[in-house]
């Protein structure tokens, strides 16, 4: 039977980071909100937040390899704590929504343009599909006549007849049309009512949400110590804590954020400590103190009996 997790001193953290540059000289990133989710679309904004140690999570597919999720592209989804940290530094602002509002005449023109492009794409794909079907038929009949005793003239006439019959009867189904999904701009461009319904006030704040306040205090403290943080939902915690850039390092800690007066079930402590041991990470119980600091308690399995 395993022994209960032992409590050790908080891990030694990295050096204090240098103070951020003055907001007047730093680049202000532009946030696009989609159902209260802060998204970054511009390349320069992604570079800026990465240089500040904010990782986020890429959501978009790559144009040349859309049918995979091993490598993703823009937009970048920020954690609520990352968005709030940028706000406190005066380093983020919402992109103006005026350029997304379109009138009825312009909307009608865009719909017509879209339908014309779809029809042109359908005709091009129909030609390609017919050529592909002809090639398949040609290969099949050529291989079948190779082992038969039919004369070359007869087989050529039969092949030509089959090809002409295929060209007359072939219909490319609309359901098989490959559609290009545009991801140039975020938001519901053509659905004005839906976009208005999902429009959120920014900065995003929930009054009286002590859970979010605790998470943000822990996030800000760990970030000030030089750590990089990402979401730790699949590890049963709040944050994964990296000693450096996640592209170069594995996470060393699983941060679980708790207020000082919050009770926690012993089974939950055992579960998260056992999970941390299995994935070779140290579990941190992080509790903001009354003096503005954060108290850290590390959990590790000391042995087995």
C-alpha positions, 0 to 999 in steps of 0.5 A, a space after each residue: 500500500 502506498 504511503 500518503 504524500 509527504 509535504 516538502 518545502 516549496 520548490 526553488 523558483 527562478 530569478 525575478 523577471 525584469 520589469 515590463 517596458 513602459 506601456 507607451 513604448 510597448 506593442 499593444 496587442 489586438 484582441 478579438 472576442 468570440 463568445 467571450 473567448 479572447 483570440 489573437 489573429 495578427 502575427 505580430 500580436 502572437 510574437 509579442 505575447 510569446 516574448 512576454 512569456 504568455 503561451 496560449 493555445 493555437 486553435 486554427 488549422 494550417 491551410 496546406 494540411 487542414 486534416 490533422 491536429 498535430 500542428 495548429 495555427 492562428 488564432 491563438 486562444 488566451 487563458 483568462 489569466 493571460 488576458 487579465 495580465 495583459 489588461 493590467 499591463 495596459 498591453 491589450 485592447 479590443 479590435 474595433 468592431 466597426 469594420 465588421 458591420 456591413 449593410 444590407 446592400 454590401 451583404 447582398 453583394 457578398 452573398 452573390 459573390 460567394 455563390 458565384 465562386 461556389 459555382 465556379 469551384 463546382 464546375 472546376 471540380 466537376 471537370 477534375 472528377 470526370 477526368 479522374 473517373 475516365 482514368 479509372 475506367 481506362 485503367 480497368 478496361 485496359 487491364 481486362 483486355 490485356 488477358 483476353 483474346 479480343 482484337 485491338 480494334 474491337 477493344 478500342 471501340 468498346 473503350 471509346 463507347 464507354 468513355 462517351 457514355 460516362 461523359 454523357 451520364 456523369 453528374 458530380 454531386 453537390 454534397 461532394 464539393 470541397 469548400 474552402 473555409 475562410 479564417 481571415 477574420 474572427 467573429 460572425 461576419 454575416 450573422 449580425 443578430 448572432 454576433 450581437 447576442 454573443 458580444 461580450 463586455 471587455 475586459 472580461 470580469 465576473 464580480 465575486 468570482 473568488 476562484 478566478 481571483 485565486 487563479 490569477 494571483 497564482 498565475 501572476 506570481 509564478 509568471 513573475 518568477 520566470 515560469 511559463 504556464 499553460 492549462 492543466 485540465 487533462 492533468 487534474 490541475 489548474 496550470 502546468 508550470 514550465 521552467 522555460 519555453 514549453 517548446 524546449 522544456 517539459 512541465 515540472 509542476 502541476 499547480 492546484 489553486 486553493 484559497 487559504 480557507 478552502 478545504 479539500 477532500 483527502 481523496 482528491 489530494 491522493 488522486 492528484 498526487 498519484 497522477 503527478 507521480 505517474 506523469 513525473 511531475 510535482 504537485 503544487 498546492 498554491 494558496 494566495 496569502 493575506 500579504 499579497 504573496 502565494 504559499 506553495 506546498 509540494 506533494 510527492 510520493 515518498 515511497 511504498 511499503 
